[in-house]
Structure formats: structure tokens, C-alpha cells
Amino acid sequence: MFGENHDLHHEFPEYKEKIHELKMNDAHFQRLFKEYDEIVHQITRVEQEIETPSDDVIEEMKKQRLHLKDQLFAMLKAEE
């Protein structure tokens, strides 16, 4: 939804320290985090009407964001 902040720190505030630790020490997490950040940025640009791709493209970007978030969350949970 427009105006919502989807960066990982807002999605999982309880994992703030673990996110930082994994970004510093886990190359796979770091790569996924970067991909997630980039797709969130792209979706934000669409929501702000800076870019206007087709509905199919937007839907695919949102699916990609969800898939990446699921992977990152699984990695965060595995570290508990």
C-alpha cells in the first residue's frame, strides 16, 4: 500500500541487531538484503508515480519482494 515503509528494519524491528550482524557477516544474507532493498526502492518509485510500468510488472515486483522477505525472515529465524 502507498506510504507504507517496507524496508527490513520496519518489517522486523525485533530483529534489528540480528539484521545488522548478518549483513556484516553473511554474504548470502547481504546479497538478499541488497536485492530486497532494491526491489522496495523500485516499488516505492512506482507508488510515487515516478515510474509507471504495467500492472503485470508491478505484480511481479511485489511477488519478488515477498519471496525475498520470506527468505530473509527464514534466515533471521534460523539464527535464534
DSSP file (Angstrom, degrees, kcal/mol; ACC not computed):
  #  RESIDUE AA STRUCTURE BP1 BP2  ACC     N-H-->O    O-->H-N    N-H-->O    O-->H-N    TCO  KAPPA ALPHA  PHI   PSI    X-CA   Y-CA   Z-CA
    1    1 A M    >         0   0    0      0, 0.0     3,-1.7     0, 0.0    46,-0.1   0.000 360.0 360.0 360.0 146.7    0.0    0.0    0.0
    2    2 A F  T 3   +     0   0    0      1,-0.2     3,-0.1    45,-0.1    42,-0.0  -0.305 360.0  20.2 -61.5 135.9    1.2    3.5   -0.8
    3    3 A G  T 3  S+     0   0    0      1,-0.3     2,-0.2    41,-0.1    -1,-0.2   0.270  89.6 127.0  91.1 -11.4    3.1    5.2    2.0
    4    4 A E    <   -     0   0    0     -3,-1.7     2,-0.7     1,-0.0    -1,-0.3  -0.577  58.6-131.0 -79.4 142.5    4.0    2.0    3.9
    5    5 A N        +     0   0    0     -2,-0.2    -1,-0.0     1,-0.1    -3,-0.0  -0.839  27.0 176.2 -95.3 118.3    7.6    1.5    4.7
    6    6 A H        +     0   0    0     -2,-0.7    -1,-0.1    34,-0.1    34,-0.1   0.252  30.4 130.8-107.2  11.9    8.7   -2.0    3.7
    7    7 A D  S >> S-     0   0    0      1,-0.1     4,-2.1    33,-0.1     3,-1.0  -0.336  71.4-110.6 -65.7 156.2   12.4   -1.8    4.5
    8    8 A L  H 3> S+     0   0    0      1,-0.3     4,-2.5     2,-0.2    -1,-0.1   0.807 115.4  58.2 -60.8 -33.8   13.5   -4.8    6.5
    9    9 A H  H 34 S+     0   0    0      1,-0.2    -1,-0.3     2,-0.2     6,-0.1   0.836 111.5  42.4 -66.6 -31.9   14.1   -2.8    9.7
   10   10 A H  H <4 S+     0   0    0     -3,-1.0    -2,-0.2     2,-0.1    -1,-0.2   0.817 114.3  50.9 -81.5 -32.1   10.5   -1.6    9.7
   11   11 A E  H  < S+     0   0    0     -4,-2.1    -2,-0.2     1,-0.2    -3,-0.2   0.883 128.5  19.6 -70.1 -38.6    9.2   -5.1    8.7
   12   12 A F    ><  +     0   0    0     -4,-2.5     3,-2.0    -5,-0.2    -1,-0.2  -0.539  67.3 160.9-132.2  66.7   11.1   -6.8   11.5
   13   13 A P  G >  S+     0   0    0      0, 0.0     3,-1.4     0, 0.0     4,-0.2   0.793  74.7  64.8 -61.2 -26.8   12.1   -4.3   14.2
   14   14 A E  G 3  S+     0   0    0      1,-0.3     3,-0.2    -3,-0.1     4,-0.2   0.658 102.2  50.1 -69.9 -14.0   12.6   -7.0   16.7
   15   15 A Y  G <> S+     0   0    0     -3,-2.0     4,-3.1     1,-0.1     5,-0.3   0.112  71.8 120.5-108.6  19.8   15.5   -8.3   14.6
   16   16 A K  H <> S+     0   0    0     -3,-1.4     4,-2.0     1,-0.2     5,-0.1   0.912  80.0  41.3 -52.2 -50.2   17.3   -5.0   14.2
   17   17 A E  H  > S+     0   0    0      1,-0.2     4,-2.5    -4,-0.2    -1,-0.2   0.892 115.3  50.5 -67.8 -39.1   20.5   -6.3   15.8
   18   18 A K  H  > S+     0   0    0      2,-0.2     4,-2.7     1,-0.2     5,-0.2   0.877 108.4  53.1 -67.3 -37.1   20.4   -9.6   14.0
   19   19 A I  H  X S+     0   0    0     -4,-3.1     4,-2.5     2,-0.2    -2,-0.2   0.941 111.2  46.5 -60.4 -47.6   19.9   -7.9   10.7
   20   20 A H  H  X S+     0   0    0     -4,-2.0     4,-1.6    -5,-0.3    -2,-0.2   0.927 112.7  49.7 -61.4 -45.2   23.0   -5.8   11.2
   21   21 A E  H  X S+     0   0    0     -4,-2.5     4,-1.7     1,-0.2    -2,-0.2   0.927 113.0  45.6 -61.1 -46.3   25.0   -8.8   12.4
   22   22 A L  H  X S+     0   0    0     -4,-2.7     4,-2.5     1,-0.2     8,-0.4   0.874 109.0  55.9 -67.6 -36.2   24.0  -10.9    9.3
   23   23 A K  H  < S+     0   0    0     -4,-2.5    -1,-0.2    -5,-0.2    -2,-0.2   0.856 113.8  41.9 -61.7 -33.1   24.6   -8.0    6.9
   24   24 A M  H  < S+     0   0    0     -4,-1.6    -1,-0.2    -5,-0.2    -2,-0.2   0.780 128.7  25.5 -83.1 -27.9   28.2   -7.8    8.3
   25   25 A N  H  < S+     0   0    0     -4,-1.7     2,-0.5     1,-0.2    -2,-0.2   0.505 108.0  65.7-120.4  -6.3   29.0  -11.5    8.5
   26   26 A D     X  -     0   0    0     -4,-2.5     4,-2.7    -5,-0.2     5,-0.2  -0.923  52.5-167.1-128.4 107.8   26.9  -13.4    6.0
   27   27 A A  H  > S+     0   0    0     -2,-0.5     4,-2.3     1,-0.2     5,-0.2   0.859  91.1  51.8 -62.2 -37.5   27.5  -12.8    2.3
   28   28 A H  H  > S+     0   0    0      2,-0.2     4,-2.4     1,-0.2    -1,-0.2   0.937 112.0  45.5 -65.9 -46.1   24.3  -14.6    1.2
   29   29 A F  H  > S+     0   0    0      1,-0.2     4,-3.1     2,-0.2     5,-0.2   0.923 111.9  53.4 -60.6 -43.8   22.1  -12.6    3.6
   30   30 A Q  H  X S+     0   0    0     -4,-2.7     4,-2.2    -8,-0.4    -1,-0.2   0.903 109.6  47.6 -58.4 -43.2   23.9   -9.4    2.5
   31   31 A R  H  X S+     0   0    0     -4,-2.3     4,-2.3     2,-0.2    -1,-0.2   0.929 114.4  45.5 -65.3 -46.0   23.1  -10.2   -1.2
   32   32 A L  H  X S+     0   0    0     -4,-2.4     4,-2.9     1,-0.2    -2,-0.2   0.899 111.4  53.5 -64.0 -40.1   19.5  -11.0   -0.5
   33   33 A F  H  X S+     0   0    0     -4,-3.1     4,-2.7    -5,-0.2    -1,-0.2   0.914 109.5  48.2 -60.2 -43.4   19.2   -7.9    1.7
   34   34 A K  H  X S+     0   0    0     -4,-2.2     4,-2.4     2,-0.2    -2,-0.2   0.920 112.2  48.4 -64.7 -44.0   20.5   -5.7   -1.2
   35   35 A E  H  X S+     0   0    0     -4,-2.3     4,-2.3     2,-0.2    -2,-0.2   0.922 112.7  49.1 -60.8 -43.6   18.1   -7.3   -3.7
   36   36 A Y  H  X S+     0   0    0     -4,-2.9     4,-2.5     1,-0.2    -2,-0.2   0.935 110.8  49.9 -61.1 -47.2   15.3   -6.8   -1.2
   37   37 A D  H  X S+     0   0    0     -4,-2.7     4,-2.1     1,-0.2    -1,-0.2   0.896 110.9  50.1 -58.9 -42.0   16.3   -3.1   -0.7
   38   38 A E  H  X S+     0   0    0     -4,-2.4     4,-2.3     2,-0.2    -1,-0.2   0.903 111.2  47.1 -65.9 -41.8   16.5   -2.5   -4.5
   39   39 A I  H  X S+     0   0    0     -4,-2.3     4,-2.5     2,-0.2    -2,-0.2   0.881 110.6  52.6 -70.1 -36.1   13.0   -4.0   -5.2
   40   40 A V  H  X S+     0   0    0     -4,-2.5     4,-2.3    -5,-0.2    -1,-0.2   0.919 110.1  49.6 -61.5 -42.5   11.5   -2.0   -2.3
   41   41 A H  H  X S+     0   0    0     -4,-2.1     4,-2.1    -5,-0.2    -2,-0.2   0.916 110.6  49.3 -62.4 -44.1   13.0    1.1   -3.9
   42   42 A Q  H  X S+     0   0    0     -4,-2.3     4,-1.7     1,-0.2    -2,-0.2   0.916 111.7  48.2 -62.6 -43.4   11.6    0.3   -7.3
   43   43 A I  H  X S+     0   0    0     -4,-2.5     4,-2.7     1,-0.2    -1,-0.2   0.892 109.1  53.9 -65.6 -38.9    8.1   -0.3   -5.9
   44   44 A T  H  X S+     0   0    0     -4,-2.3     4,-2.0     1,-0.2    -1,-0.2   0.906 106.4  52.2 -60.5 -41.9    8.3    2.9   -4.0
   45   45 A R  H  <>S+     0   0    0     -4,-2.1     5,-2.8     2,-0.2     6,-1.2   0.873 110.5  48.5 -62.7 -36.8    9.1    4.8   -7.2
   46   46 A V  H ><5S+     0   0    0     -4,-1.7     3,-1.7     3,-0.2    -2,-0.2   0.932 110.3  50.8 -67.1 -45.8    6.1    3.1   -8.8
   47   47 A E  H 3<5S+     0   0    0     -4,-2.7    -2,-0.2     1,-0.3    -1,-0.2   0.824 110.1  49.9 -61.9 -31.7    3.8    4.1   -5.9
   48   48 A Q  T 3<5S-     0   0    0     -4,-2.0    -1,-0.3    -5,-0.2    -2,-0.2   0.400 115.3-120.5 -86.3   3.1    5.1    7.7   -6.1
   49   49 A E  T < 5S+     0   0    0     -3,-1.7    -3,-0.2     2,-0.2    -2,-0.1   0.768  78.9 125.3  61.2  29.7    4.3    7.6   -9.9
   50   50 A I  S   <S+     0   0    0     -5,-2.8     2,-0.3     1,-0.2    -4,-0.2   0.820  81.7  26.8 -78.7 -35.9    7.9    8.3  -10.8
   51   51 A E        -     0   0    0     -6,-1.2    -2,-0.2    -9,-0.1    -1,-0.2  -0.939  69.9-162.3-123.6 149.4    7.8    5.2  -12.9
   52   52 A T        +     0   0    0     -2,-0.3     3,-0.1    -3,-0.1    -6,-0.0  -0.544  20.0 166.4-134.2  70.4    4.7    3.6  -14.5
   53   53 A P        -     0   0    0      0, 0.0    -2,-0.0     0, 0.0     5,-0.0  -0.236  47.0 -79.0 -74.9 173.0    5.3    0.0  -15.5
   54   54 A S     >  -     0   0    0      1,-0.1     4,-2.2     4,-0.0     5,-0.2  -0.220  40.6-108.8 -67.2 162.2    2.4   -2.3  -16.5
   55   55 A D  H  > S+     0   0    0      1,-0.2     4,-2.7     2,-0.2     5,-0.2   0.858 120.2  56.8 -60.4 -36.4    0.3   -3.9  -13.8
   56   56 A D  H  > S+     0   0    0      2,-0.2     4,-2.2     1,-0.2    -1,-0.2   0.902 107.1  48.0 -62.9 -41.0    1.9   -7.3  -14.6
   57   57 A V  H  > S+     0   0    0      2,-0.2     4,-2.3     1,-0.2    -2,-0.2   0.918 112.0  49.3 -65.6 -43.6    5.3   -5.8  -13.9
   58   58 A I  H  X S+     0   0    0     -4,-2.2     4,-2.3     1,-0.2    -2,-0.2   0.927 110.8  50.1 -61.2 -45.5    4.2   -4.3  -10.6
   59   59 A E  H  X S+     0   0    0     -4,-2.7     4,-2.0     1,-0.2    -1,-0.2   0.904 110.6  49.8 -60.8 -42.2    2.6   -7.6   -9.5
   60   60 A E  H  X S+     0   0    0     -4,-2.2     4,-2.3     1,-0.2    -1,-0.2   0.891 109.4  51.5 -64.8 -39.6    5.8   -9.5  -10.4
   61   61 A M  H  X S+     0   0    0     -4,-2.3     4,-2.4     1,-0.2    -2,-0.2   0.905 109.8  49.7 -63.4 -41.2    7.9   -7.0   -8.4
   62   62 A K  H  X S+     0   0    0     -4,-2.3     4,-2.2     2,-0.2    -1,-0.2   0.872 110.2  50.3 -67.1 -36.7    5.6   -7.4   -5.4
   63   63 A K  H  X S+     0   0    0     -4,-2.0     4,-2.6     2,-0.2    -1,-0.2   0.904 110.6  50.0 -64.8 -41.6    5.9  -11.2   -5.6
   64   64 A Q  H  X S+     0   0    0     -4,-2.3     4,-2.6     2,-0.2     5,-0.2   0.912 109.4  51.3 -63.2 -42.5    9.7  -10.9   -5.8
   65   65 A R  H  X S+     0   0    0     -4,-2.4     4,-2.6     1,-0.2    -2,-0.2   0.929 111.8  47.1 -60.1 -45.3    9.7   -8.6   -2.7
   66   66 A L  H  X S+     0   0    0     -4,-2.2     4,-2.4     2,-0.2    -2,-0.2   0.907 111.4  50.7 -64.4 -42.3    7.6  -11.1   -0.8
   67   67 A H  H  X S+     0   0    0     -4,-2.6     4,-2.0     2,-0.2    -2,-0.2   0.929 112.9  45.7 -61.4 -45.8    9.8  -14.0   -1.8
   68   68 A L  H  X S+     0   0    0     -4,-2.6     4,-2.7     1,-0.2     5,-0.2   0.907 111.6  51.9 -64.3 -41.7   12.9  -12.2   -0.7
   69   69 A K  H  X S+     0   0    0     -4,-2.6     4,-2.7    -5,-0.2    -1,-0.2   0.902 108.8  51.4 -62.9 -40.1   11.3  -11.1    2.6
   70   70 A D  H  X S+     0   0    0     -4,-2.4     4,-2.2     2,-0.2    -1,-0.2   0.912 111.3  47.4 -61.9 -42.8   10.4  -14.7    3.2
   71   71 A Q  H  X S+     0   0    0     -4,-2.0     4,-1.9     2,-0.2    -2,-0.2   0.928 113.6  47.3 -64.4 -45.1   13.9  -15.9    2.6
   72   72 A L  H  X S+     0   0    0     -4,-2.7     4,-2.2     1,-0.2    -2,-0.2   0.906 111.7  50.7 -63.9 -41.8   15.4  -13.2    4.8
   73   73 A F  H  X S+     0   0    0     -4,-2.7     4,-2.8     1,-0.2     5,-0.2   0.909 107.8  53.1 -63.4 -41.3   12.9  -13.9    7.6
   74   74 A A  H  X S+     0   0    0     -4,-2.2     4,-2.1     1,-0.2    -1,-0.2   0.897 109.4  49.1 -60.4 -39.6   13.8  -17.6    7.5
   75   75 A M  H  X S+     0   0    0     -4,-1.9     4,-1.0     2,-0.2    -1,-0.2   0.889 111.1  49.7 -67.1 -39.0   17.5  -16.7    7.8
   76   76 A L  H  < S+     0   0    0     -4,-2.2     3,-0.5     1,-0.2     4,-0.3   0.918 112.4  47.4 -64.6 -43.7   16.7  -14.4   10.8
   77   77 A K  H >< S+     0   0    0     -4,-2.8     3,-1.5     1,-0.2    -2,-0.2   0.863 106.2  58.3 -66.6 -36.2   14.6  -17.2   12.5
   78   78 A A  H 3< S+     0   0    0     -4,-2.1    -1,-0.2     1,-0.3    -2,-0.2   0.773 100.0  58.9 -65.1 -25.4   17.3  -19.8   11.9
   79   79 A E  T 3<        0   0    0     -4,-1.0    -1,-0.3    -3,-0.5    -2,-0.2   0.547 360.0 360.0 -82.0  -7.3   19.8  -17.7   13.8
   80   80 A E    <         0   0    0     -3,-1.5    -1,-0.2    -4,-0.3    -2,-0.1   0.494 360.0 360.0 -73.9 360.0   17.6  -17.7   17.0
